[in-house]
């Protein structure tokens, strides 16, 4: 079994460590944990890793957030995969920081990256893992918040969030959507 796991974000050092790039951070964490190695490839950086007999093609598109669908469509076609064998990770303002939501289909929720994916795939039926970044911003400051750096409190919690995301992804590729959806609630810390 093979899966395309895409983390959404924007390329460029000015976007490193910003809330909008949580998809890239999740994949960097997963790749490192599975001893993968990033290589520049068509429409992004790609790493191929193994987990319990599954091949995971990790992709960080270089198309910028609003054109993410171009990279995903290309790699789904190249690897001869269906949308069900893909998972897209993105930020979500409508979820509290660190909260996860996994769905097999649904609206783009105003997220431009998801909107482009839906347009280019011609369907809203593709799995996506939304990672909450919260909505702690004043009216009219949404863009600054989304493209802003993590706060010190968020940075302290981020490793736990990234590890939880990695566990949900591993569950998704080995046990399927339903079991992975049930794993999105974090375990209580001892």
MDAnalysis code that builds the backbone (N, CA, C; Angstrom):
import MDAnalysis as mda
import numpy as np

u = mda.Universe.empty(570, n_residues=190, atom_resindex=np.repeat(np.arange(190), 3), trajectory=True)
u.add_TopologyAttr("name", ["N", "CA", "C"] * 190)
u.add_TopologyAttr("resid", np.arange(1, 191))
u.add_TopologyAttr("resname", ["UNK", "UNK", "UNK", "UNK", "UNK", "UNK", "UNK", "UNK", "UNK", "UNK", "UNK", "UNK", "UNK", "UNK", "UNK", "UNK", "UNK", "UNK", "UNK", "UNK", "UNK", "UNK", "UNK", "UNK", "UNK", "UNK", "UNK", "UNK", "UNK", "UNK", "UNK", "UNK", "UNK", "UNK", "UNK", "UNK", "UNK", "UNK", "UNK", "UNK", "UNK", "UNK", "UNK", "UNK", "UNK", "UNK", "UNK", "UNK", "UNK", "UNK", "UNK", "UNK", "UNK", "UNK", "UNK", "UNK", "UNK", "UNK", "UNK", "UNK", "UNK", "UNK", "UNK", "UNK", "UNK", "UNK", "UNK", "UNK", "UNK", "UNK", "UNK", "UNK", "UNK", "UNK", "UNK", "UNK", "UNK", "UNK", "UNK", "UNK", "UNK", "UNK", "UNK", "UNK", "UNK", "UNK", "UNK", "UNK", "UNK", "UNK", "UNK", "UNK", "UNK", "UNK", "UNK", "UNK", "UNK", "UNK", "UNK", "UNK", "UNK", "UNK", "UNK", "UNK", "UNK", "UNK", "UNK", "UNK", "UNK", "UNK", "UNK", "UNK", "UNK", "UNK", "UNK", "UNK", "UNK", "UNK", "UNK", "UNK", "UNK", "UNK", "UNK", "UNK", "UNK", "UNK", "UNK", "UNK", "UNK", "UNK", "UNK", "UNK", "UNK", "UNK", "UNK", "UNK", "UNK", "UNK", "UNK", "UNK", "UNK", "UNK", "UNK", "UNK", "UNK", "UNK", "UNK", "UNK", "UNK", "UNK", "UNK", "UNK", "UNK", "UNK", "UNK", "UNK", "UNK", "UNK", "UNK", "UNK", "UNK", "UNK", "UNK", "UNK", "UNK", "UNK", "UNK", "UNK", "UNK", "UNK", "UNK", "UNK", "UNK", "UNK", "UNK", "UNK", "UNK", "UNK", "UNK", "UNK", "UNK", "UNK", "UNK", "UNK", "UNK", "UNK", "UNK", "UNK", "UNK", "UNK"])
u.atoms.positions = np.array([
    [0.840, -1.196, 0.000],
    [0.000, 0.000, 0.000],
    [0.875, 1.245, 0.000],
    [0.441, 2.204, -0.795],
    [1.188, 3.447, -0.924],
    [0.246, 4.614, -0.656],
    [0.785, 5.659, -0.010],
    [0.004, 6.846, 0.334],
    [0.788, 8.107, 0.007],
    [0.066, 9.122, -0.447],
    [0.647, 10.449, -0.622],
    [0.215, 11.291, 0.571],
    [1.182, 11.718, 1.368],
    [0.915, 12.535, 2.550],
    [1.484, 13.927, 2.276],
    [0.602, 14.909, 2.161],
    [1.013, 16.265, 1.794],
    [0.802, 17.228, 2.949],
    [1.832, 17.969, 3.266],
    [1.727, 19.030, 4.261],
    [1.682, 20.361, 3.540],
    [0.680, 21.182, 3.849],
    [0.559, 22.466, 3.170],
    [1.363, 23.543, 3.895],
    [1.910, 24.449, 3.095],
    [2.684, 25.558, 3.641],
    [3.186, 26.428, 2.498],
    [3.961, 27.414, 2.857],
    [4.578, 28.304, 1.878],
    [6.087, 28.153, 1.956],
    [6.752, 28.141, 0.800],
    [8.210, 28.024, 0.769],
    [8.839, 29.385, 1.031],
    [10.045, 29.354, 1.548],
    [10.778, 30.582, 1.816],
    [11.025, 30.754, 3.311],
    [12.230, 31.217, 3.644],
    [12.605, 31.337, 5.060],
    [11.679, 32.266, 5.828],
    [11.077, 33.266, 5.145],
    [10.194, 34.199, 5.847],
    [8.923, 33.524, 6.367],
    [8.616, 32.313, 5.842],
    [7.430, 31.576, 6.289],
    [7.769, 30.492, 7.313],
    [9.057, 30.226, 7.528],
    [9.453, 29.211, 8.504],
    [8.930, 29.595, 9.886],
    [8.381, 28.611, 10.588],
    [7.922, 28.860, 11.952],
    [6.649, 29.672, 12.037],
    [5.895, 29.760, 10.928],
    [4.618, 30.473, 10.965],
    [3.477, 29.464, 11.111],
    [2.370, 29.947, 11.621],
    [1.211, 29.070, 11.855],
    [0.713, 28.433, 10.553],
    [0.754, 29.175, 9.462],
    [0.250, 28.674, 8.178],
    [1.069, 27.482, 7.684],
    [2.285, 27.326, 8.182],
    [3.171, 26.254, 7.714],
    [3.147, 25.020, 8.607],
    [2.108, 24.865, 9.413],
    [2.046, 23.700, 10.298],
    [2.111, 22.392, 9.505],
    [1.566, 22.372, 8.283],
    [1.628, 21.153, 7.462],
    [3.057, 20.745, 7.170],
    [3.912, 21.722, 6.855],
    [5.332, 21.435, 6.632],
    [5.977, 20.912, 7.914],
    [5.656, 21.535, 9.047],
    [6.259, 21.136, 10.322],
    [5.874, 19.709, 10.703],
    [4.606, 19.348, 10.462],
    [4.156, 17.983, 10.749],
    [4.960, 16.987, 9.913],
    [5.129, 17.275, 8.620],
    [5.863, 16.343, 7.756],
    [7.341, 16.285, 8.102],
    [7.924, 17.421, 8.472],
    [9.329, 17.392, 8.900],
    [9.492, 16.476, 10.116],
    [8.554, 16.574, 11.049],
    [8.597, 15.740, 12.257],
    [8.433, 14.260, 11.897],
    [7.459, 13.959, 11.055],
    [7.204, 12.578, 10.645],
    [8.399, 12.009, 9.879],
    [8.939, 12.794, 8.952],
    [10.072, 12.361, 8.131],
    [11.286, 12.038, 9.007],
    [11.561, 12.921, 9.943],
    [12.700, 12.702, 10.838],
    [12.495, 11.440, 11.678],
    [11.281, 11.270, 12.204],
    [10.975, 10.103, 13.026],
    [11.079, 8.791, 12.273],
    [10.826, 8.825, 10.964],
    [10.898, 7.618, 10.141],
    [12.191, 7.567, 9.326],
    [13.134, 8.419, 9.702],
    [14.472, 8.460, 9.114],
    [14.450, 8.659, 7.598],
    [13.554, 9.540, 7.164],
    [13.489, 9.876, 5.747],
    [14.438, 11.006, 5.414],
    [14.560, 11.256, 4.124],
    [15.449, 12.320, 3.657],
    [14.747, 13.102, 2.558],
    [14.681, 14.412, 2.726],
    [14.023, 15.267, 1.739],
    [14.902, 15.463, 0.513],
    [14.250, 15.437, -0.654],
    [14.934, 15.736, -1.915],
    [14.028, 16.656, -2.725],
    [14.627, 17.627, -3.381],
    [13.863, 18.507, -4.266],
    [13.367, 17.678, -5.447],
    [12.095, 17.816, -5.769],
    [11.502, 17.061, -6.871],
    [10.477, 17.958, -7.561],
    [9.712, 17.393, -8.456],
    [8.727, 18.153, -9.230],
    [7.645, 18.712, -8.300],
    [7.441, 20.003, -8.321],
    [6.416, 20.694, -7.523],
    [6.633, 20.613, -6.022],
    [7.849, 20.303, -5.560],
    [8.057, 20.331, -4.114],
    [9.208, 19.487, -3.629],
    [9.345, 19.441, -2.315],
    [10.306, 18.547, -1.670],
    [9.573, 17.262, -1.335],
    [10.244, 16.131, -1.587],
    [9.608, 14.829, -1.437],
    [10.528, 13.904, -0.652],
    [9.925, 13.076, 0.169],
    [10.662, 12.034, 0.889],
    [9.815, 10.768, 0.834],
    [10.462, 9.635, 0.703],
    [9.737, 8.367, 0.716],
    [10.165, 7.591, 1.949],
    [9.199, 7.218, 2.778],
    [9.487, 6.506, 4.025],
    [8.583, 5.278, 4.123],
    [8.945, 4.374, 5.003],
    [8.167, 3.146, 5.222],
    [7.629, 3.148, 6.651],
    [6.413, 2.613, 6.789],
    [5.828, 2.433, 8.123],
    [4.929, 1.204, 8.072],
    [5.321, 0.145, 8.801],
    [4.536, -1.087, 8.922],
    [4.061, -1.607, 7.564],
    [4.977, -1.711, 6.626],
    [4.669, -2.273, 5.317],
    [4.030, -1.295, 4.342],
    [3.814, -0.072, 4.778],
    [3.242, 0.951, 3.900],
    [4.343, 1.868, 3.398],
    [4.193, 2.343, 2.175],
    [5.095, 3.357, 1.627],
    [4.386, 4.689, 1.729],
    [5.037, 5.646, 2.354],
    [4.490, 6.991, 2.494],
    [5.334, 7.937, 1.659],
    [4.691, 8.561, 0.689],
    [5.355, 9.593, -0.101],
    [4.989, 10.910, 0.554],
    [5.962, 11.523, 1.201],
    [5.741, 12.792, 1.896],
    [6.039, 13.924, 0.927],
    [5.165, 14.910, 0.897],
    [5.299, 15.999, -0.060],
    [5.069, 17.345, 0.619],
    [6.027, 18.255, 0.410],
    [5.878, 19.647, 0.820],
    [5.885, 20.465, -0.475],
    [4.695, 20.840, -0.976],
    [4.630, 21.539, -2.265],
    [5.397, 22.865, -2.254],
    [6.013, 23.178, -3.396],
    [6.689, 24.475, -3.532],
    [5.848, 25.430, -4.383],
    [4.577, 25.098, -4.538],
    [3.666, 25.874, -5.375],
    [3.010, 27.018, -4.613],
    [3.361, 27.178, -3.355],
    [2.689, 28.104, -2.429],
    [1.295, 27.576, -2.112],
    [0.817, 27.981, -0.957],
    [-0.429, 27.461, -0.398],
    [-1.592, 27.488, -1.386],
    [-1.794, 28.617, -2.048],
    [-2.988, 28.797, -2.866],
    [-2.995, 27.978, -4.143],
    [-1.877, 27.324, -4.467],
    [-1.804, 26.466, -5.655],
    [-1.412, 25.033, -5.291],
    [-1.702, 24.632, -4.056],
    [-1.316, 23.301, -3.561],
    [-1.890, 22.168, -4.396],
    [-3.066, 22.376, -4.967],
    [-3.708, 21.324, -5.751],
    [-2.889, 20.879, -6.945],
    [-2.111, 21.796, -7.504],
    [-1.276, 21.470, -8.666],
    [-0.281, 20.356, -8.319],
    [0.370, 20.494, -7.170],
    [1.354, 19.488, -6.740],
    [0.672, 18.177, -6.372],
    [-0.434, 18.259, -5.652],
    [-1.123, 17.039, -5.219],
    [-1.651, 16.267, -6.424],
    [-2.295, 16.971, -7.348],
    [-2.812, 16.298, -8.543],
    [-1.674, 15.631, -9.317],
    [-0.555, 16.338, -9.484],
    [0.585, 15.786, -10.214],
    [1.073, 14.476, -9.570],
    [1.280, 14.494, -8.251],
    [1.841, 13.314, -7.592],
    [0.835, 12.168, -7.467],
    [-0.445, 12.468, -7.325],
    [-1.445, 11.400, -7.350],
    [-1.411, 10.689, -8.704],
    [-1.347, 11.470, -9.790],
    [-1.310, 10.878, -11.132],
    [-0.004, 10.117, -11.356],
    [1.112, 10.726, -10.989],
    [2.415, 10.091, -11.209],
    [2.535, 8.766, -10.459],
    [2.029, 8.737, -9.221],
    [2.134, 7.521, -8.399],
    [0.936, 6.581, -8.594],
    [0.008, 6.968, -9.493],
    [-1.196, 6.171, -9.782],
    [-1.996, 5.879, -8.507],
    [-2.225, 6.940, -7.737],
    [-2.966, 6.821, -6.484],
    [-4.327, 7.498, -6.601],
    [-5.280, 6.992, -5.839],
    [-6.583, 7.647, -5.752],
    [-6.555, 8.613, -4.575],
    [-7.509, 9.517, -4.551],
    [-7.577, 10.508, -3.469],
    [-7.734, 9.834, -2.102],
    [-8.390, 8.675, -2.033],
    [-8.549, 7.980, -0.741],
    [-7.199, 7.575, -0.147],
    [-6.201, 7.395, -1.020],
    [-4.866, 7.015, -0.548],
    [-3.969, 8.238, -0.411],
    [-4.598, 9.342, -0.039],
    [-3.831, 10.560, 0.215],
    [-4.319, 11.171, 1.514],
    [-3.500, 12.036, 2.071],
    [-3.887, 12.781, 3.265],
    [-3.208, 14.142, 3.174],
    [-4.003, 15.188, 3.345],
    [-3.502, 16.558, 3.285],
    [-3.556, 17.162, 4.681],
    [-2.461, 17.740, 5.132],
    [-2.381, 18.353, 6.464],
    [-2.314, 19.864, 6.308],
    [-3.202, 20.573, 7.029],
    [-3.229, 22.033, 6.930],
    [-3.600, 22.669, 8.266],
    [-3.413, 23.975, 8.335],
    [-3.786, 24.749, 9.518],
    [-5.283, 25.038, 9.490],
    [-5.858, 25.292, 10.680],
    [-7.272, 25.642, 10.772],
    [-7.494, 26.667, 11.877],
    [-7.980, 27.833, 11.482],
    [-8.285, 28.922, 12.423],
    [-9.487, 28.622, 13.303],
    [-10.363, 27.743, 12.841],
    [-11.605, 27.469, 13.555],
    [-11.450, 26.427, 14.653],
    [-10.248, 25.913, 14.814],
    [-9.972, 24.937, 15.873],
    [-8.988, 25.551, 16.862],
    [-9.195, 25.268, 18.126],
    [-8.256, 25.735, 19.146],
    [-6.866, 25.192, 18.847],
    [-5.850, 25.916, 19.302],
    [-4.470, 25.494, 19.071],
    [-4.271, 24.043, 19.516],
    [-3.721, 23.229, 18.606],
    [-3.388, 21.839, 18.912],
    [-4.509, 20.844, 18.717],
    [-5.742, 21.308, 18.552],
    [-6.853, 20.391, 18.336],
    [-6.795, 19.878, 16.895],
    [-7.119, 18.609, 16.702],
    [-7.062, 18.001, 15.375],
    [-8.444, 17.583, 14.908],
    [-8.663, 17.680, 13.594],
    [-9.897, 17.189, 13.001],
    [-9.544, 16.475, 11.699],
    [-9.931, 15.223, 11.610],
    [-9.678, 14.405, 10.420],
    [-11.007, 14.091, 9.750],
    [-11.084, 14.345, 8.447],
    [-12.296, 14.068, 7.678],
    [-11.906, 13.509, 6.312],
    [-12.797, 12.687, 5.761],
    [-12.565, 12.105, 4.447],
    [-13.068, 12.965, 3.310],
    [-13.901, 13.949, 3.658],
    [-14.429, 14.866, 2.649],
    [-14.982, 16.078, 3.372],
    [-15.363, 17.090, 2.603],
    [-15.972, 18.260, 3.217],
    [-15.581, 19.539, 2.513],
    [-16.077, 20.631, 3.055],
    [-15.829, 21.935, 2.430],
    [-14.396, 22.389, 2.691],
    [-13.985, 23.412, 1.967],
    [-12.648, 23.962, 2.176],
    [-12.601, 24.852, 3.413],
    [-13.769, 25.223, 3.952],
    [-13.819, 26.031, 5.170],
    [-13.125, 27.378, 5.028],
    [-13.039, 27.882, 3.789],
    [-12.380, 29.165, 3.572],
    [-10.868, 29.075, 3.460],
    [-10.318, 27.860, 3.492],
    [-8.866, 27.665, 3.386],
    [-8.491, 27.630, 1.906],
    [-7.663, 28.581, 1.465],
    [-7.338, 28.700, 0.037],
    [-6.595, 27.495, -0.517],
    [-5.759, 26.865, 0.296],
    [-5.060, 25.668, -0.160],
    [-6.035, 24.538, -0.447],
    [-6.981, 24.308, 0.474],
    [-7.989, 23.261, 0.275],
    [-8.909, 23.600, -0.893],
    [-9.212, 24.869, -1.047],
    [-10.072, 25.322, -2.157],
    [-9.428, 24.951, -3.494],
    [-8.120, 25.188, -3.625],
    [-7.416, 24.879, -4.865],
    [-7.346, 23.372, -5.102],
    [-7.130, 22.609, -4.048],
    [-7.087, 21.144, -4.178],
    [-8.431, 20.641, -4.692],
    [-9.506, 21.128, -4.092],
    [-10.847, 20.716, -4.491],
    [-11.109, 21.066, -5.959],
    [-10.702, 22.262, -6.374],
    [-10.886, 22.675, -7.772],
    [-10.144, 21.753, -8.725],
    [-8.870, 21.467, -8.413],
    [-8.052, 20.692, -9.352],
    [-8.349, 19.194, -9.309],
    [-8.818, 18.691, -8.168],
    [-9.207, 17.275, -8.112],
    [-10.643, 17.088, -8.597],
    [-11.403, 18.190, -8.658],
    [-12.788, 18.110, -9.097],
    [-13.694, 17.443, -8.084],
    [-13.273, 17.459, -6.815],
    [-14.053, 16.785, -5.771],
    [-13.617, 17.298, -4.400],
    [-14.546, 17.217, -3.442],
    [-14.171, 17.537, -2.060],
    [-13.941, 16.252, -1.270],
    [-13.886, 15.123, -1.978],
    [-13.699, 13.831, -1.324],
    [-12.238, 13.420, -1.349],
    [-11.493, 14.015, -0.443],
    [-10.098, 13.630, -0.230],
    [-9.822, 13.841, 1.261],
    [-9.117, 12.925, 1.895],
    [-8.862, 13.030, 3.336],
    [-7.993, 14.237, 3.678],
    [-8.373, 14.903, 4.784],
    [-7.572, 16.036, 5.252],
    [-7.540, 16.044, 6.765],
    [-6.360, 16.385, 7.285],
    [-6.144, 16.524, 8.721],
    [-5.922, 17.999, 8.999],
    [-6.880, 18.592, 9.710],
    [-6.783, 20.012, 10.061],
    [-6.163, 20.122, 11.443],
    [-5.188, 21.013, 11.550],
    [-4.485, 21.229, 12.816],
    [-4.850, 22.624, 13.311],
    [-5.449, 22.683, 14.480],
    [-5.899, 23.954, 15.028],
    [-4.754, 24.897, 15.358],
    [-4.904, 26.146, 14.905],
    [-3.915, 27.181, 15.257],
    [-4.574, 28.269, 16.110],
    [-5.880, 28.094, 16.394],
    [-6.595, 29.066, 17.210],
    [-6.970, 30.297, 16.414],
    [-7.617, 31.224, 17.114],
    [-8.072, 32.450, 16.445],
    [-7.864, 33.653, 17.365],
    [-6.689, 33.693, 17.965],
    [-6.369, 34.738, 18.936],
    [-5.851, 35.995, 18.226],
    [-6.745, 36.643, 17.466],
    [-6.337, 37.858, 16.750],
    [-7.488, 38.854, 16.741],
    [-7.157, 40.130, 16.589],
    [-8.169, 41.186, 16.520],
    [-8.793, 41.219, 15.142],
    [-9.959, 41.805, 15.081],
    [-10.676, 41.935, 13.806],
    [-9.764, 42.593, 12.762],
    [-9.727, 41.976, 11.577],
    [-8.914, 42.517, 10.494],
    [-7.457, 42.097, 10.542],
    [-7.065, 41.316, 11.541],
    [-5.656, 40.912, 11.697],
    [-5.431, 39.429, 11.407],
    [-6.388, 38.799, 10.733],
    [-6.302, 37.363, 10.459],
    [-5.036, 36.995, 9.688],
    [-4.735, 37.738, 8.633],
    [-3.566, 37.424, 7.799],
    [-2.283, 37.522, 8.625],
    [-2.157, 38.557, 9.440],
    [-0.968, 38.714, 10.290],
    [-0.838, 37.552, 11.262],
    [-1.970, 37.102, 11.793],
    [-1.953, 35.989, 12.743],
    [-1.527, 34.697, 12.052],
    [-2.171, 34.386, 10.932],
    [-1.890, 33.139, 10.212],
    [-0.435, 33.091, 9.746],
    [0.059, 34.218, 9.247],
    [1.440, 34.271, 8.746],
    [2.433, 34.669, 9.836],
    [1.932, 34.784, 11.068],
    [2.795, 35.141, 12.194],
    [3.504, 33.924, 12.776],
    [4.537, 34.199, 13.538],
    [5.319, 33.135, 14.198],
    [4.561, 32.628, 15.425],
    [4.892, 31.413, 15.844],
    [4.296, 30.828, 17.041],
    [4.652, 31.668, 18.274],
    [3.718, 31.751, 19.202],
    [4.015, 32.405, 20.486],
    [4.917, 31.472, 21.300],
    [5.499, 31.985, 22.370],
    [6.373, 31.149, 23.212],
    [5.595, 29.985, 23.815],
    [4.357, 30.224, 24.255],
    [3.528, 29.151, 24.822],
    [3.227, 28.088, 23.768],
    [2.914, 28.543, 22.550],
    [2.634, 27.597, 21.466],
    [3.881, 26.792, 21.118],
    [5.025, 27.457, 21.071],
    [6.288, 26.754, 20.768],
    [6.550, 25.641, 21.777],
    [6.227, 25.903, 23.038],
    [6.460, 24.904, 24.090],
    [5.573, 23.673, 23.888],
    [4.367, 23.875, 23.373],
    [3.423, 22.771, 23.162],
    [3.576, 22.101, 21.801],
    [4.213, 22.787, 20.873],
    [4.284, 22.319, 19.489],
    [4.840, 20.899, 19.328],
    [5.901, 20.512, 20.033],
    [6.393, 19.135, 19.868],
    [5.328, 18.076, 20.163],
    [4.469, 18.325, 21.156],
    [3.393, 17.371, 21.477],
    [2.369, 17.332, 20.347],
    [2.047, 18.496, 19.792],
    [1.086, 18.576, 18.693],
    [1.629, 17.833, 17.471],
    [2.900, 18.063, 17.140],
    [3.512, 17.409, 15.979],
    [3.547, 15.894, 16.152],
    [3.866, 15.432, 17.350],
    [3.911, 13.987, 17.611],
    [2.513, 13.386, 17.514],
    [1.523, 14.092, 18.038],
    [0.137, 13.608, 17.943],
    [-0.288, 13.497, 16.480],
    [0.044, 14.501, 15.671],
    [-0.260, 14.454, 14.233],
    [0.409, 13.248, 13.574],
    [1.665, 13.012, 13.900],
    [2.396, 11.873, 13.322],
    [1.704, 10.558, 13.678],
    [1.223, 10.434, 14.918],
    [0.535, 9.211, 15.344],
    [-0.780, 9.034, 14.589],
    [-1.510, 10.126, 14.377],
    [-2.772, 10.058, 13.618],
    [-2.488, 9.621, 12.175],
    [-1.434, 10.155, 11.574],
    [-1.072, 9.783, 10.196],
    [-0.725, 8.297, 10.132],
    [0.048, 7.821, 11.072],
    [0.419, 6.395, 11.098],
    [-0.815, 5.515, 11.263],
    [-1.747, 5.944, 12.104],
    [-2.995, 5.197, 12.285],
    [-3.807, 5.197, 10.997],
    [-3.866, 6.341, 10.334],
    [-4.606, 6.461, 9.070],
    [-4.088, 5.464, 8.034],
    [-2.773, 5.360, 7.861],
    [-2.230, 4.487, 6.808],
    [-2.265, 3.014, 7.190],
    [-2.338, 2.696, 8.478],
    [-2.340, 1.283, 8.870],
    [-3.729, 0.762, 9.223],
    [-4.547, 1.573, 9.885],
    [-5.838, 1.094, 10.384],
    [-7.047, 1.756, 9.733],
    [-6.810, 2.766, 8.902],
    [-7.907, 3.372, 8.161],
    [-8.467, 4.643, 8.783],
    [-9.357, 5.255, 8.027],
    [-9.925, 6.558, 8.380],
    [-10.661, 6.554, 9.716],
    [-11.560, 5.596, 9.918],
    [-12.381, 5.611, 11.125],
    [-11.541, 5.523, 12.397],
    [-10.603, 4.587, 12.415],
    [-9.736, 4.452, 13.605],
    [-8.887, 5.697, 13.792],
    [-8.408, 6.267, 12.687],
    [-7.597, 7.486, 12.779],
    [-8.431, 8.652, 13.294],
    [-9.696, 8.750, 12.858],
    [-10.574, 9.811, 13.350],
    [-10.742, 9.700, 14.866],
    [-10.848, 8.472, 15.351],
    [-10.994, 8.251, 16.796],
    [-9.717, 8.569, 17.573],
    [-8.597, 8.660, 16.874],
    [-7.310, 8.914, 17.551],
    [-6.940, 10.396, 17.595],
    [-7.828, 11.261, 17.089],
    [-7.473, 12.677, 17.045],
    [-7.573, 13.382, 18.400],
    [-8.299, 12.786, 19.348],
    [-8.345, 13.354, 20.689],
    [-7.073, 12.932, 21.407],
    [-6.288, 13.898, 21.912],
    [-5.010, 13.525, 22.529],
    [-5.208, 12.743, 23.813],
    [-4.254, 11.850, 24.060],
    [-4.257, 11.109, 25.321],
    [-3.852, 12.077, 26.433],
    [-4.383, 11.849, 27.599],
    [-4.026, 12.696, 28.749],
    [-2.565, 12.453, 29.123],
    [-1.887, 13.558, 29.447],
    [-0.488, 13.440, 29.863],
    [-0.434, 12.860, 31.259],
    [0.533, 11.971, 31.474],
    [0.661, 11.313, 32.781],
    [1.248, 12.269, 33.803],
])
